[in-house]
Every structure is written in C-alpha cells, then in structure tokens.
C-alpha cells in the first residue's frame, strides 16, 4: 500500500496535472488566442533546440542546454557573491542591535529596487571593462538582487536563538569561533537555508531579465530575440526551460539542506 501510495503521489498525480495543463494550453490555442501555438506545433518548431541541446550555430542560435549553461555560469558567480556578502551581514544584524539600527533601514530601502534599475548602474560601474561590461553588470545585478533574502533570514535565525544557548556557551568559555560553529550556525541553519533557497530563485529570475536587457547569449537573450522575431514557439520553450531549471535548482538546494541537517 505504501509503495502504491508513493507512486500515486510522486508519479501519477504530477502526470495528471501536466496533462491537464497541456489540454488547457491546447484549448487556449484553438479558441482564445489564435496566435498562441499549440503543444504539437511548439514541439515541431523547437525540437531542434531540444534534440541538439549543445549545438552552436551562432551567438544567439544555440541548443537550449547550451543557453542554460551560459546563464547558469553567471548565476553561480552572482549567487556566490550574494552568499559571501549576505551571510555575514545577516549575522551582524542578528547579533548587534547597534549594527541593525544603523544599516537595516538602508537594506530595507535597497531591497525592493528592481533589477531593471540595478543593471544600468552595473553598466556604469563596469563601463571600462570593455567586452566584459555586460557580463560584470549582470553578475553585479544578480548579486545585489539575490542577497536580501539571505541577509534577512540569517538575521531572523540568529535572533531566534534562545539566550540560554548563548549563556551555556559563556559558561563553557567557548571562543567566538567555537560559539559560531557549535551554537549559532546549527541553530540558525534552517532559517539560513530558507534564505539561500529564496536567493537562488531570485538569482535565476534576475539573470534572465539581465540577459534580455543586455542581449547576452543565454536563455533570456534567446527569449528576447525570439520575441522580436515573433517566434512564439521558442518563447514557450524558453519559459518552460526557465521553470524547469528553477525547479531543479530548488530541489538541489533542498538535498544539500537535508544532507547538512543529518551530517
């Protein structure tokens, strides 16, 4: 019974949900919007990019996985910077009321700023980088936009630590490093990973927008080119790719979190 239930939950129900969405898509293409390509036409027009995922025929004419890897390479760099900056800032806000009062209002002002605003600033900051200007601007935009969930959730995790834990650390005369490693990090880790997962999702969304604005090769750049060319089938392919990659990234982060919990 358990095995059957497992198959029902993890295989049958997602398949039924996917079929329902495909049917709705097909009906919409036949009734509501005549310009919307149906699933079969989308596959026929886009299959070259799927069946030859690593092909390179031109700068913005590549296989869909090749585009995805180009986008992910920038995401990894920007996301790493976001964690390197965001995690210590979160600990500082959580541990120091003075630091929190001084900088938390600034973070709250910068946090809702759109990537569409940060990208031009990045272009200005790295204007002298020549051909790398758009790449560095995209990495900067990913880092600055995806950093805030990590900062705020890390701070919330540190603040949630019972004072008794810190008192025990003082009684045991643990050093600051030992307190961080044995008390603060384990207690705040669930909050931190919530921030990490949110930051990763934002990083993936931002790079698509940055590529659309800069015309860089990647999923976003390809999507914008196909929009201008009115090739709607490729737009749908890009949307599906963005969603699937975002789902996979979230699941991978969940696996890492579970591994660390039981380590």
C-alpha positions as CSV (number, residue, x, y, z in Angstrom):
1,X,0.0,0.0,0.0
2,X,2.8,2.4,0.8
3,X,4.5,1.7,-2.4
4,X,1.3,2.2,-4.4
5,X,0.7,5.5,-2.5
6,X,4.2,6.6,-3.3
7,X,3.7,6.0,-7.0
8,X,0.3,7.8,-6.8
9,X,1.8,10.9,-5.1
10,X,5.1,11.2,-6.9
11,X,4.3,9.9,-10.4
12,X,0.6,9.6,-11.3
13,X,-0.6,12.9,-9.8
14,X,2.1,15.1,-11.4
15,X,1.4,13.4,-14.7
16,X,-2.3,14.1,-14.4
17,X,-1.6,17.7,-13.6
18,X,0.8,18.1,-16.6
19,X,-1.8,16.6,-18.9
20,X,-4.5,19.0,-17.6
21,X,-2.2,22.0,-18.2
22,X,-1.3,20.7,-21.8
23,X,-5.0,20.3,-22.5
24,X,-5.7,23.8,-21.3
25,X,-2.8,25.1,-23.4
26,X,-4.2,23.3,-26.5
27,X,-7.8,24.6,-25.9
28,X,-6.4,28.2,-25.4
29,X,-4.5,28.0,-28.7
30,X,-7.7,26.8,-30.6
31,X,-10.2,29.1,-29.0
32,X,-9.0,32.1,-27.0
33,X,-5.7,33.1,-28.8
34,X,-5.1,32.1,-32.4
35,X,-1.5,33.4,-32.2
36,X,-0.7,31.0,-29.4
37,X,1.0,27.9,-30.9
38,X,-0.4,24.6,-29.7
39,X,1.8,22.0,-27.9
40,X,2.4,19.9,-31.1
41,X,3.4,23.0,-33.2
42,X,5.6,24.2,-30.4
43,X,7.4,20.9,-30.3
44,X,7.9,20.7,-34.1
45,X,9.3,24.2,-34.3
46,X,11.5,23.9,-31.2
47,X,12.7,20.3,-31.3
48,X,16.0,21.2,-33.0
49,X,17.0,23.1,-29.9
50,X,15.9,20.2,-27.6
51,X,17.3,17.3,-29.6
52,X,20.6,19.1,-30.2
53,X,20.9,20.8,-26.8
54,X,24.6,21.7,-27.0
55,X,24.8,22.7,-30.7
56,X,26.2,26.1,-31.6
57,X,25.1,27.6,-34.9
58,X,25.6,31.2,-33.9
59,X,25.9,33.5,-31.0
60,X,22.1,33.5,-30.3
61,X,21.3,30.3,-32.2
62,X,22.4,27.5,-29.8
63,X,21.0,24.4,-28.2
64,X,18.7,25.1,-25.2
65,X,21.1,23.4,-22.7
66,X,24.0,25.4,-24.0
67,X,22.0,28.6,-23.4
68,X,21.1,27.3,-20.0
69,X,24.7,26.7,-19.1
70,X,25.7,30.2,-20.2
71,X,23.0,31.6,-17.9
72,X,23.9,29.4,-15.0
73,X,27.6,30.4,-15.2
74,X,26.6,33.9,-14.4
75,X,24.1,32.9,-11.8
76,X,26.7,30.8,-9.9
77,X,29.1,33.8,-9.8
78,X,26.5,36.3,-8.7
79,X,24.9,33.9,-6.2
80,X,28.3,33.1,-4.6
81,X,28.9,36.8,-4.1
82,X,25.4,37.2,-2.6
83,X,26.1,34.5,-0.1
84,X,29.6,35.7,0.8
85,X,28.2,39.2,1.5
86,X,24.8,38.3,2.7
87,X,25.5,35.7,5.3
88,X,28.0,37.8,7.4
89,X,25.7,40.8,7.1
90,X,22.8,38.7,8.4
91,X,24.8,37.6,11.4
92,X,25.9,41.2,12.2
93,X,22.3,42.4,12.1
94,X,21.1,39.5,14.2
95,X,23.8,39.8,16.8
96,X,24.3,43.6,17.1
97,X,21.3,45.9,17.8
98,X,23.6,48.8,17.0
99,X,24.5,47.4,13.6
100,X,20.9,46.6,12.9
101,X,19.7,50.1,13.8
102,X,22.4,51.6,11.6
103,X,22.0,49.5,8.5
104,X,18.7,47.7,8.5
105,X,16.8,50.8,7.2
106,X,19.3,51.1,4.3
107,X,18.8,47.4,3.5
108,X,15.0,47.8,3.6
109,X,15.2,50.7,1.1
110,X,17.6,48.9,-1.3
111,X,15.8,45.5,-1.1
112,X,12.7,46.3,-3.2
113,X,14.7,48.0,-6.0
114,X,14.1,46.2,-9.3
115,X,16.9,44.5,-11.3
116,X,15.8,46.8,-14.2
117,X,17.2,49.7,-12.0
118,X,20.3,47.9,-10.8
119,X,21.5,46.7,-14.2
120,X,22.1,50.2,-15.7
121,X,24.1,51.1,-12.6
122,X,26.1,48.0,-13.1
123,X,26.8,49.0,-16.7
124,X,28.1,52.4,-15.4
125,X,30.2,50.8,-12.7
126,X,31.9,48.4,-15.1
127,X,32.0,50.7,-18.2
128,X,35.7,50.4,-18.5
129,X,35.7,46.6,-18.7
130,X,35.2,46.6,-22.5
131,X,33.6,43.4,-23.8
132,X,33.1,42.2,-20.2
133,X,30.9,45.1,-19.2
134,X,27.6,43.4,-19.7
135,X,28.8,40.2,-18.0
136,X,30.1,42.0,-15.0
137,X,26.9,44.2,-14.8
138,X,24.8,41.0,-14.9
139,X,26.8,39.4,-12.1
140,X,26.5,42.6,-10.1
141,X,22.8,42.7,-10.6
142,X,22.3,39.1,-9.7
143,X,24.4,39.5,-6.5
144,X,22.7,42.7,-5.3
145,X,19.1,41.5,-6.0
146,X,19.5,38.0,-4.6
147,X,21.4,38.9,-1.4
148,X,18.5,40.3,0.6
149,X,16.6,37.0,1.4
150,X,19.9,35.6,2.8
151,X,20.6,38.7,4.9
152,X,17.1,38.9,6.4
153,X,16.6,35.2,7.0
154,X,20.1,34.8,8.5
155,X,19.3,37.7,10.8
156,X,16.0,36.2,11.8
157,X,17.7,32.8,12.5
158,X,20.3,34.4,14.8
159,X,17.6,36.4,16.6
160,X,15.6,33.2,17.2
161,X,18.4,31.6,19.1
162,X,17.4,31.3,22.8
163,X,19.5,33.3,25.2
164,X,20.1,30.1,27.2
165,X,22.2,28.7,24.4
166,X,24.5,31.8,24.5
167,X,24.6,31.6,28.3
168,X,25.8,28.0,28.2
169,X,28.5,29.0,25.6
170,X,29.7,31.6,28.1
171,X,29.7,29.2,31.0
172,X,31.7,26.7,28.9
173,X,34.1,29.5,27.9
174,X,33.7,28.8,24.3
175,X,35.7,31.1,22.0
176,X,33.8,33.3,19.5
177,X,34.7,30.9,16.7
178,X,33.5,27.9,18.8
179,X,30.3,29.7,19.7
180,X,29.7,30.5,16.0
181,X,30.4,26.9,14.9
182,X,28.7,25.0,17.7
183,X,25.9,27.2,18.7
184,X,25.0,30.0,16.2
185,X,25.3,28.1,12.9
186,X,23.4,24.9,13.9
187,X,20.6,26.9,15.4
188,X,20.3,29.4,12.6
189,X,20.8,26.9,9.7
190,X,17.1,26.2,8.9
191,X,16.5,30.0,8.6
192,X,19.7,30.4,6.6
193,X,18.7,27.7,4.1
194,X,15.3,29.3,3.6
195,X,17.2,32.5,2.6
196,X,19.6,30.6,0.4
197,X,16.8,28.9,-1.5
198,X,14.9,32.2,-2.0
199,X,18.1,33.9,-3.1
200,X,18.9,31.2,-5.6
201,X,15.4,31.5,-7.1
202,X,15.8,35.3,-7.4
203,X,19.3,34.9,-8.9
204,X,17.8,32.7,-11.7
205,X,15.0,35.1,-12.3
206,X,17.3,38.1,-12.4
207,X,19.8,36.7,-14.9
208,X,17.0,36.1,-17.4
209,X,15.9,39.7,-17.1
210,X,19.5,40.9,-17.3
211,X,20.2,38.9,-20.4
212,X,17.0,40.2,-22.0
213,X,18.2,43.8,-21.5
214,X,21.8,43.3,-22.5
215,X,21.2,40.8,-25.4
216,X,23.8,38.4,-23.9
217,X,23.6,34.8,-25.1
218,X,21.6,32.8,-22.7
219,X,18.0,31.8,-22.0
220,X,17.0,35.4,-21.5
221,X,18.9,36.7,-24.6
222,X,17.4,33.9,-26.7
223,X,13.9,34.6,-25.4
224,X,14.2,38.3,-26.2
225,X,15.5,37.7,-29.7
226,X,12.7,35.2,-30.5
227,X,10.1,37.7,-29.1
228,X,11.4,40.4,-31.5
229,X,11.3,37.8,-34.3
230,X,7.7,36.8,-33.3
231,X,8.6,33.1,-33.0
232,X,6.2,32.3,-30.2
233,X,7.2,28.6,-30.1
234,X,10.7,29.5,-29.0
235,X,9.3,31.9,-26.4
236,X,7.3,29.0,-24.9
237,X,10.4,26.8,-25.0
238,X,12.3,29.4,-23.0
239,X,9.5,29.8,-20.5
240,X,9.4,26.0,-19.9
241,X,13.2,25.9,-19.6
242,X,13.3,28.7,-17.1
243,X,10.6,27.0,-15.0
244,X,12.2,23.5,-15.1
245,X,15.7,24.8,-14.3
246,X,14.3,26.9,-11.4
247,X,12.6,23.7,-10.1
248,X,15.7,21.6,-10.4
249,X,17.8,24.3,-8.6
250,X,15.3,24.4,-5.7
251,X,15.3,20.6,-5.4
252,X,19.1,20.5,-5.4
253,X,19.3,23.1,-2.6
254,X,16.7,21.0,-0.7
255,X,19.0,18.0,-1.0
256,X,22.0,20.0,0.3
257,X,20.0,21.3,3.2
258,X,18.9,17.7,4.2
259,X,22.4,16.4,3.9
260,X,23.7,19.1,6.2
261,X,20.9,18.6,8.7
262,X,21.8,14.9,9.2
263,X,25.6,15.4,8.9
